[in-house]
């Protein structure tokens, strides 16, 4: 083994893509779970309770957001320690409120002036909002506040 193979600098470029890819895969899994929660509540409120699309979205999205925070903190970004949770929750809330507002705006625009059906409107709005949200969560909301548990 030569010296360049054993230096920490040589290992760093290899570790980053693996971590990023793992974060993306796990974020997609958590996103699927939280989206199922969100869409199920949205559909129940809209079709069975007769709520308007934006009102249903205003309840369903926070339910998905709670699921997302818990699983992204613990599993996706591997921030299992209690220390730093308050700061992460506050940063997550800022990102989530921005995404929540943008989601409501897009659903309102798509179902109102654009005259789209309710479900397709939400199905287009959410990927737009959530793609931006992932990057902000990864680089800001769940940034390392201290040591994290390494999973390989």
N, C-alpha and C positions, 0 to 999 in steps of 0.2 A: 504494500500500500504506500503510495507516495504521499508527501507532506500535504499537497493541496487537497487530497481526498479526506484527510482527517481534520482540516481546519474548520472552525465554525462557520466562516464566511462561505465555504463551498456548500454547506448543507442548507443555508438559509434560502436560496432560490428554489430548492426542491420542496421545502416545507410549505412555503406560501401557497403554491397552486393546490396542494393537497388540502390545506386548511380551507381555502376559498371554495374548492369543489365540495368539500364536506359540508360547509356552511350552506351552500346553495342547495344541495340535496336535502339536507335536514330542514332548511327553511321552506322548501317546496312541500315536504311532508307535513310540517306544522301548518303551512298555508292551506293545504288540502283539508286538514282537520278543522281549522278555524273557519274556512269557507263553507264547509258542510254545516257547521253550527249556524253561521251567519245566514246562509241561503235557506236553511230549513225554517228558522224563525221568521225570516222575511216572507217566505211563501205562506206559512201558517197565518201570520198576522194579516197578510194582504188578501189571501183567497178565502180563508175560513173566518176571519174576524172582520173582514171588509175594510181594512185600513188603507189609506192612500199610500202610494209607493214611497214617498219621502218619509212619511211617518213610520212606516214599517222598517225602513232602512235606519232610521234614527234609533231604533231599539235593537235591531238585529246585529248591526255592525259593532256596537259596544260588547255584545256577548261574544262575538268572534274575537274581538280585541283582547278580552281577558284571557281566553284560551291561548291566543297567540303570545301574549307577554309571558305567561307561565312556561309554556313549552319552549319558546325561543330562548329565554334566559337559561333554563336548566339544560336543555338538550342541544339546540342549534348552536348557540354561542358558548356553551359549557361554562356558564357563570353560576356554579352551584353553591358557592359560599354565600352566607347571609350578608357579610360585610359588603357594602357598596350597593345593596339592593335598592335603597332609597334613592340614590342618585340615578341608578339605571331606570327605576320606575318613573322618576320625574322626566328624564330624557325621553323615555319611551312614550310617556303621556304627551309630550310636546310633538313628537313625530306622529303619534296616533291621532291627536286632535287635528293636525294639519291634514293628514290623510282622510280623516273622517269628514272634515269640511269639504275637501276636494271631491270625495265620493258623493256626498249629498248634492253638491253643485252639479256634478256630471250627470247623476241620475235625474235631477230636476231638469237639466237642459235637454237630455236625451228624450225624456218622457213628455216634456212640455213643448217647447218650440220645435223640436225635431220630430215629435209625434211617433217615437219608437214605442214598441210594446215594452212593458215593465221589465220582464226577465232579460231580454237581450240588452236593454239599457244598462242593467246592473252587471251583466256578463262582460260588457265592454269597459265599463268604468273601473271595475275592480283590478284587472291586470295593469292598467295604466298607473293607478294609484299605488298598487303594491310593489311594482317594479322599482319605482323611485324609493319607496319606503324601505325595501331591503337594503339598499346601499347606505341609506342614512342610519338605519339600525345597526348595521355591521360596523360602520366606521365612527359612529358617535354614541348612539344610545347604549350599546352593549360593549363599549370599549373597555379595555382592561382597567379596572380600578385597583387591582391588586393581583396576586397570583391566581391562576386558574388551574383547574384540574386538567391535565393533559390526557387525551384519549387518542390512542393510535390504532 
